[in-house]
Structure formats: C-alpha cells, structure tokens
C-alpha cells in the first residue's frame, strides 16, 4: 500500500508549485493548491530505475529500446483498448512541444485554430505565439457540467475557415471525460470541414468509475485520417519535471509531415530519465495507479462535502477525471482581482485564476486536490477564512 497521506516537504527544491509563489505573490506562507503536479512520490519501480541509472553514474546518449515500445503498446491496449504499432509512436519532450510542432507543421501564419472556452491556458498561448488566429468556442453549462456547443463550433469553423481543432480530453479545468458519442459528433464535424484534430489526452489515465476514457483515435477508424493524439505518463505518475511525451499518428501522410517538422526543429532527442521512467511506469505502475485513483476520488469527495457544508454558494463541477476541481465563486460577487486578492493575502492559499482559462473562466478558480488529506483540509479551511 502506498501512503498518500505522508506529507513531503517540497520547499527549497526549486519547485514551481511551492517555491515560486514568494517571488510572484510576496507571501512566504502561502499553501499552494494550484500547479497541476501531485505532492506524492512516484511509483517505487520508477524510483528504482532512476536509482540504478544514478548509481551507474554515466549519463551518455540513450537509445530508445524495443522494450519501451512494447510497454507503451501493452499499456494502451490493456488500459485504453487502443491498438498501436511501433511506427505510429513519436516521442517529444512534452505535450506542449508536440502540439507546437504539429501546429507549425499543419497550419500557416494567420490560419485559424479552434479551442474551447474555458480550457488549458497554453493552448491559446501556442496559437498566438505562432501568429495563428485564435478562435474560441464556449462550452455550455448543462446542469453542473460542460457540454460542447457543436452548432457554435460549426459556425466558427465555417466563418474562420478553421484548419485545426485542439481538444482537451479529459477536459482541463472542468474534469469532463468526453463520451464516445460526444467525440463521434465532434469527429464527424471536423471530418465534414477537413479540420485536423489535435487531441491532448495527457490526463487519460486519471478517470474515475463509472466514467470511461475514450481515446479519439479509437472512436472511428476513419478519424485516423485527420487525428493526431498527444499523451504522456508524466501526469499519471507525477513525473512532470521529467519532460517526455508521446504522439500517436496512424495516418502515414500526417506522420511524415509531423516528423519532418520535428527534425527541422531538432526535437527528436529524448530525456534519458524520461525514457527510463516511462518504461518502468508503464510496465509496473498498474497497482500504484489503482491506489492513486482511489485516494484522489476520496479527496475529491472530501472537497465536495466540505464546500457543501462551509461554502454552499460556491458551485463545483464534480470531475469525471483529473485531480482538478473547477469552482464558480460568482455568487460571492467579487471580481477576479478581488477574489485572488482575498485568497492570497487573507486566506494564504493559492489556486489557479479561472480567467486565465478564457473569458468563460471569469469568477472561477481551479483547485488541485492531489495532495495529502491534511494539506487539502488546511487549504480548504483557508478558502473559508478568505471568504468569511
């Protein structure tokens, strides 16, 4: 059994989550419930692989072994019912590096790229930083959850002649795990207008029962002609700093175009510890992940119950996947600036500002529940203190 309740002091390790807050917010006692990494140790098998390499003491150039491809293929077959072969797998240093390279490969300057609103902030950054035209389609709130607005998406695809759609599945920050039916409708729409889909599935393993993860490539075999799928083990096994990711491309023409751009940018060299960690995690990480999912679900339920009792005016989307909770504080009447000010300087707790996820994130905050229960409880109490 893994002890996820153990509190590990990460201060003084150059952690973005824990050590950059003083410089940014001028508060040295903030409790971070923001950056999307977990305050848990990686699986023992991964640490063992790292220790073995460190004990050898030589960190030369590393080849990609066939055993790693086997581990990737077997993991995705058993966990996601996704059939892959070696030729369809491309390595990148990270999902964002892969997305950026694909954007450069399949679009030209000023061509339109569609994303949802709200959605993971770097999507808009990579589009705008590469001088592409950013088009947002707001998600619809139905009950206490998000749905895609296919009519709005179709109108904007036609109006702006959209070339690429960047999909977040599972959705960050809302925690939606898009159903096969929803993805099929999206795929048919993109197929109709010849839109290439970049599907970011980095949270694919962090899905709670009875919800089921559907990889975009597995929805319809015909979708492979316009789909590039991105993922990584780094979110699953808390290895974000290792910087390694996977891109799956079944269509030979798409794959050739992407690999050509990758070679132009010289992005084909992979971090040694990324290769080691990925193989160890995909080979031996099943039991650790099962225990993690149980603990994360308990943390999420704890948070939902806490808010229901202490801050009932706040509305939280119960996530179907990820360890992130999307909280609507609009009933309290604070502006985005006032809300952040209260949380940081009165509550001494740090969440991600919802407005950074797009205009639809106004008066929202994103909370990371992937921490020991005592840390989470303290953070939630600080939110109450901030809003009292």
C-alpha positions as CSV (number, residue, x, y, z in Angstrom):
1,X,0.0,0.0,0.0
2,X,1.2,3.5,-0.9
3,X,1.0,6.1,1.9
4,X,-0.5,9.0,0.1
5,X,-1.2,10.7,3.4
6,X,2.5,11.3,4.0
7,X,3.4,15.0,3.8
8,X,6.6,15.6,1.9
9,X,8.4,18.9,2.3
10,X,9.0,20.2,-1.2
11,X,10.1,23.7,-0.2
12,X,13.7,24.6,-1.3
13,X,13.7,22.1,-4.2
14,X,13.1,24.8,-6.9
15,X,9.5,23.5,-7.2
16,X,7.4,25.8,-9.3
17,X,4.4,24.8,-7.2
18,X,6.0,25.5,-3.9
19,X,9.0,27.8,-4.4
20,X,7.9,30.4,-7.0
21,X,5.0,31.8,-5.0
22,X,7.1,34.1,-2.8
23,X,8.5,35.9,-5.8
24,X,5.2,36.1,-7.6
25,X,2.8,36.9,-4.7
26,X,5.2,38.4,-2.0
27,X,3.7,35.9,0.6
28,X,6.0,33.3,2.1
29,X,3.4,31.3,3.9
30,X,1.0,30.5,1.1
31,X,-0.4,27.0,0.7
32,X,-0.3,26.0,-3.0
33,X,-3.3,24.2,-4.4
34,X,-2.6,25.3,-7.9
35,X,0.1,23.9,-10.3
36,X,-1.0,20.6,-11.7
37,X,1.5,18.2,-10.2
38,X,0.9,16.0,-7.3
39,X,2.5,16.1,-3.8
40,X,3.1,12.3,-3.9
41,X,6.2,10.2,-4.5
42,X,6.4,8.5,-7.9
43,X,5.9,4.7,-8.0
44,X,8.7,2.6,-6.4
45,X,9.5,0.9,-9.7
46,X,10.2,4.3,-11.3
47,X,12.4,5.4,-8.4
48,X,14.3,2.1,-8.6
49,X,15.0,2.6,-12.3
50,X,16.3,6.2,-11.6
51,X,18.5,5.0,-8.7
52,X,20.0,2.3,-10.9
53,X,20.9,4.8,-13.5
54,X,22.3,7.2,-11.0
55,X,24.4,4.6,-9.3
56,X,26.0,3.8,-12.7
57,X,27.0,7.4,-12.8
58,X,27.3,7.8,-16.6
59,X,24.6,9.8,-18.4
60,X,25.5,9.5,-22.1
61,X,23.3,9.4,-25.1
62,X,20.4,7.0,-24.7
63,X,18.8,4.8,-27.4
64,X,15.1,4.0,-27.4
65,X,14.8,0.3,-26.6
66,X,12.2,-2.0,-28.2
67,X,11.1,-2.9,-24.6
68,X,9.9,0.7,-24.2
69,X,7.7,0.5,-27.3
70,X,6.4,-2.8,-26.0
71,X,5.5,-1.2,-22.7
72,X,3.7,1.7,-24.4
73,X,1.8,-0.6,-26.7
74,X,0.7,-3.0,-23.9
75,X,-0.3,-0.2,-21.6
76,X,-2.6,1.4,-24.2
77,X,-4.0,-1.9,-25.2
78,X,-4.9,-3.0,-21.7
79,X,-5.8,0.4,-20.2
80,X,-7.5,2.0,-23.2
81,X,-8.2,-0.7,-25.8
82,X,-6.2,1.3,-28.2
83,X,-4.1,-0.7,-30.7
84,X,-0.8,0.8,-31.7
85,X,2.3,-0.3,-33.6
86,X,5.8,1.0,-33.2
87,X,5.7,3.1,-36.3
88,X,2.7,5.1,-35.1
89,X,4.6,6.3,-31.9
90,X,6.6,9.5,-31.9
91,X,8.4,10.9,-28.8
92,X,8.5,14.5,-27.8
93,X,10.0,16.3,-24.8
94,X,6.4,17.3,-23.7
95,X,2.8,17.5,-24.9
96,X,3.1,21.3,-25.5
97,X,6.3,20.8,-27.5
98,X,4.5,18.2,-29.7
99,X,1.4,20.5,-30.0
100,X,3.6,23.4,-31.1
101,X,5.5,21.4,-33.6
102,X,2.2,20.0,-35.0
103,X,0.7,23.5,-35.2
104,X,3.8,24.6,-37.2
105,X,3.5,21.6,-39.5
106,X,-0.1,21.8,-40.4
107,X,-1.0,25.5,-40.3
108,X,0.4,28.7,-41.7
109,X,0.6,32.1,-40.2
110,X,-2.9,33.7,-39.7
111,X,-4.8,30.5,-40.3
112,X,-7.5,29.7,-37.7
113,X,-7.2,27.3,-34.8
114,X,-10.3,26.4,-32.7
115,X,-10.2,25.8,-28.9
116,X,-12.9,25.5,-26.3
117,X,-13.5,28.1,-23.6
118,X,-12.6,27.6,-20.8
119,X,-9.6,25.3,-21.5
120,X,-5.9,24.8,-20.5
121,X,-4.2,28.2,-21.0
122,X,-1.2,27.2,-23.0
123,X,-3.5,26.2,-25.9
124,X,-4.1,29.9,-26.6
125,X,-0.5,30.8,-25.9
126,X,1.0,28.4,-28.5
127,X,-1.6,29.5,-31.1
128,X,-0.9,33.2,-30.6
129,X,2.8,32.9,-30.1
130,X,3.0,31.2,-33.5
131,X,0.9,34.0,-35.2
132,X,-2.1,31.8,-35.8
133,X,-5.6,33.1,-35.4
134,X,-7.2,32.0,-32.1
135,X,-10.9,31.1,-32.2
136,X,-12.7,30.1,-29.0
137,X,-16.0,28.1,-28.8
138,X,-17.6,28.5,-25.3
139,X,-18.6,25.2,-23.6
140,X,-22.2,25.1,-22.5
141,X,-23.1,24.6,-18.8
142,X,-25.8,21.9,-18.6
143,X,-26.7,21.2,-15.0
144,X,-23.4,21.3,-13.3
145,X,-21.3,20.1,-16.2
146,X,-19.9,21.2,-19.5
147,X,-21.1,20.1,-23.0
148,X,-19.7,21.1,-26.4
149,X,-21.7,23.5,-28.4
150,X,-21.5,21.8,-31.8
151,X,-23.6,24.5,-33.5
152,X,-21.3,27.2,-32.3
153,X,-18.3,25.2,-33.3
154,X,-19.6,24.6,-36.8
155,X,-20.5,28.2,-37.3
156,X,-17.0,29.3,-36.3
157,X,-15.3,26.6,-38.4
158,X,-17.1,27.9,-41.4
159,X,-16.7,31.6,-40.6
160,X,-13.0,31.5,-39.9
161,X,-12.0,28.5,-42.1
162,X,-10.6,26.7,-39.2
163,X,-7.7,24.4,-40.0
164,X,-7.0,22.7,-36.6
165,X,-9.1,22.0,-33.5
166,X,-7.2,21.4,-30.3
167,X,-9.2,19.2,-28.0
168,X,-8.6,18.6,-24.3
169,X,-9.8,15.1,-23.3
170,X,-10.2,14.7,-20.3
171,X,-11.1,18.4,-20.1
172,X,-8.9,20.7,-18.0
173,X,-10.2,22.5,-16.0
174,X,-13.7,21.1,-15.9
175,X,-12.9,17.5,-15.5
176,X,-15.2,16.2,-18.2
177,X,-14.3,12.9,-19.7
178,X,-15.9,13.2,-23.1
179,X,-18.1,10.3,-24.1
180,X,-17.7,8.3,-27.2
181,X,-21.0,9.7,-28.5
182,X,-19.7,13.3,-28.0
183,X,-16.4,12.6,-29.6
184,X,-18.1,10.9,-32.5
185,X,-20.2,14.0,-33.1
186,X,-17.1,16.2,-32.9
187,X,-15.2,14.0,-35.2
188,X,-17.9,14.0,-37.8
189,X,-18.0,17.8,-37.7
190,X,-14.2,18.0,-38.2
191,X,-14.3,15.4,-40.9
192,X,-17.0,17.4,-42.8
193,X,-14.9,20.6,-42.9
194,X,-11.5,18.9,-43.2
195,X,-10.3,20.1,-39.8
196,X,-7.3,18.3,-38.3
197,X,-7.9,17.3,-34.6
198,X,-5.0,17.6,-32.1
199,X,-6.3,15.6,-29.1
200,X,-4.5,16.3,-25.8
201,X,-5.1,13.3,-23.7
202,X,-2.4,13.7,-21.0
203,X,-4.9,13.0,-18.2
204,X,-6.2,9.9,-19.9
205,X,-5.3,7.5,-17.0
206,X,-6.9,9.7,-14.3
207,X,-10.5,8.8,-14.9
208,X,-13.0,7.7,-12.1
209,X,-15.6,4.9,-12.4
210,X,-18.1,4.6,-13.9
211,X,-16.8,7.1,-16.5
212,X,-14.7,5.6,-19.3
213,X,-11.9,7.2,-21.2
214,X,-12.3,7.2,-25.0
215,X,-9.2,7.9,-27.0
216,X,-10.1,10.0,-30.0
217,X,-8.2,7.5,-32.3
218,X,-10.4,4.7,-31.1
219,X,-13.8,6.4,-31.8
220,X,-13.9,5.7,-35.5
221,X,-11.2,4.2,-37.7
222,X,-11.9,6.8,-40.3
223,X,-10.9,9.6,-37.8
224,X,-7.2,8.5,-38.0
225,X,-7.0,10.3,-41.4
226,X,-7.2,13.7,-39.5
227,X,-6.2,12.9,-35.9
228,X,-3.0,13.5,-34.0
229,X,-3.2,12.2,-30.4
230,X,-0.9,13.5,-27.6
231,X,-0.3,12.0,-24.2
232,X,2.2,11.3,-21.5
233,X,2.8,9.3,-18.4
234,X,4.0,12.4,-16.6
235,X,0.6,13.4,-15.2
236,X,-0.4,9.8,-14.4
237,X,2.8,9.0,-12.4
238,X,3.7,12.5,-11.1
239,X,6.8,12.9,-13.4
240,X,6.0,16.3,-14.9
241,X,9.6,17.5,-14.5
242,X,11.0,14.6,-16.5
243,X,9.7,16.1,-19.8
244,X,8.8,13.2,-22.1
245,X,5.6,12.6,-24.0
246,X,4.0,10.5,-26.8
247,X,2.3,11.4,-30.1
248,X,0.2,8.8,-31.9
249,X,-0.3,9.2,-35.6
250,X,-1.8,6.4,-37.6
251,X,-2.1,8.2,-40.9
252,X,1.3,7.9,-42.8
253,X,0.9,11.2,-44.5
254,X,0.2,13.1,-41.3
255,X,3.0,11.2,-39.6
256,X,5.6,12.1,-42.3
257,X,4.7,15.8,-42.2
258,X,4.9,15.9,-38.4
259,X,8.2,14.1,-38.3
260,X,9.7,16.3,-40.9
261,X,8.9,19.4,-38.8
262,X,10.2,17.7,-35.7
263,X,13.5,17.0,-37.5
264,X,13.6,20.6,-38.7
265,X,13.3,21.8,-35.1
266,X,15.7,19.1,-33.9
267,X,13.2,17.9,-31.3
268,X,13.8,14.2,-31.7
269,X,16.2,13.8,-28.8
270,X,14.6,12.5,-25.6
271,X,15.5,12.9,-21.9
272,X,17.2,9.7,-20.5
273,X,15.2,9.7,-17.3
274,X,12.0,10.2,-19.4
275,X,12.7,7.0,-21.2
276,X,13.6,5.1,-18.1
277,X,10.6,6.5,-16.1
278,X,8.2,5.8,-18.9
279,X,9.2,2.2,-19.3
280,X,9.2,1.5,-15.6
281,X,5.8,3.2,-15.0
282,X,4.0,1.6,-17.9
283,X,5.5,-1.8,-17.0
284,X,5.0,-1.8,-13.2
285,X,2.7,1.1,-12.4
286,X,-0.8,-0.5,-12.6
287,X,-1.2,-1.2,-8.9
288,X,0.1,2.2,-7.9
289,X,-2.3,3.9,-10.2
290,X,-5.3,2.0,-8.8
291,X,-4.4,3.1,-5.3
292,X,-3.9,6.7,-6.5
293,X,-7.3,6.8,-8.2
294,X,-9.0,5.7,-5.0
295,X,-7.2,8.3,-3.0
296,X,-7.9,11.1,-5.5
297,X,-11.6,10.2,-5.6
298,X,-11.7,10.3,-1.8
299,X,-10.0,13.7,-1.8
300,X,-12.5,15.0,-4.4
301,X,-15.5,13.7,-2.4
302,X,-14.0,15.3,0.7
303,X,-13.7,18.6,-1.1
304,X,-17.2,18.5,-2.5
305,X,-18.7,17.7,1.0
306,X,-16.5,20.4,2.6
307,X,-17.8,23.1,0.2
308,X,-21.4,21.9,0.6
309,X,-21.1,22.4,4.3
310,X,-18.9,25.5,4.6
311,X,-19.3,27.4,1.3
312,X,-22.6,26.3,-0.2
313,X,-22.8,29.3,-2.5
314,X,-19.7,28.1,-4.4
315,X,-20.6,25.7,-7.3
316,X,-18.1,22.9,-8.0
317,X,-18.1,20.7,-11.1
318,X,-17.6,17.2,-9.9
319,X,-14.8,15.9,-12.1
320,X,-15.2,12.7,-14.0
321,X,-11.4,12.7,-14.5
322,X,-8.2,14.6,-13.5
323,X,-7.5,15.7,-9.9
324,X,-8.7,19.3,-10.6
325,X,-11.8,21.0,-9.4
326,X,-13.4,23.9,-11.2
327,X,-15.1,26.2,-8.7
328,X,-17.6,29.0,-9.6
329,X,-17.3,31.8,-6.9
330,X,-19.6,34.2,-8.8
331,X,-22.3,34.1,-6.2
332,X,-20.0,36.0,-3.8
333,X,-19.9,39.0,-6.1
334,X,-16.1,39.5,-6.2
335,X,-14.2,40.5,-9.3
336,X,-11.4,38.2,-10.5
337,X,-8.9,40.5,-9.0
338,X,-10.7,40.8,-5.6
339,X,-11.1,37.0,-5.4
340,X,-7.4,36.4,-6.0
341,X,-6.5,39.1,-3.5
342,X,-8.7,37.6,-0.8
343,X,-7.4,34.1,-1.3
344,X,-3.8,35.0,-1.4
345,X,-3.5,37.8,1.2
346,X,-6.3,36.9,3.6
347,X,-6.7,33.2,3.2
348,X,-3.0,32.5,2.5
349,X,-4.0,29.9,-0.1
350,X,-3.2,29.8,-3.8
351,X,-5.5,28.5,-6.6
352,X,-5.3,29.0,-10.4
353,X,-7.2,32.0,-11.5
354,X,-10.1,30.9,-13.7
355,X,-9.9,33.9,-16.0
356,X,-6.6,32.6,-17.4
357,X,-8.5,29.7,-19.0
358,X,-10.5,32.0,-21.2
359,X,-13.4,34.6,-20.8
360,X,-15.7,31.8,-19.6
361,X,-13.4,31.4,-16.5
362,X,-14.5,34.7,-15.1
363,X,-15.0,34.5,-11.3
364,X,-13.8,30.8,-11.2
365,X,-10.8,29.2,-9.6
366,X,-9.1,25.8,-10.3
367,X,-8.2,23.7,-7.3
368,X,-5.6,20.9,-7.3
369,X,-6.7,18.1,-4.9
370,X,-3.7,15.9,-5.5
371,X,-2.1,16.3,-2.1
372,X,-2.2,14.6,1.3
373,X,-5.6,14.9,3.1
374,X,-4.2,17.1,5.9
375,X,-2.8,19.5,3.3
376,X,-6.1,19.6,1.4
377,X,-8.1,20.2,4.6
378,X,-5.9,23.0,5.6
379,X,-6.2,24.6,2.2
380,X,-10.0,24.3,2.2
381,X,-10.1,25.9,5.7
382,X,-8.0,28.8,4.3
383,X,-10.5,29.3,1.5
384,X,-13.3,29.6,4.1
385,X,-11.1,32.1,6.0
386,X,-10.6,34.2,2.9
387,X,-14.3,34.4,2.0
388,X,-15.7,34.7,5.6
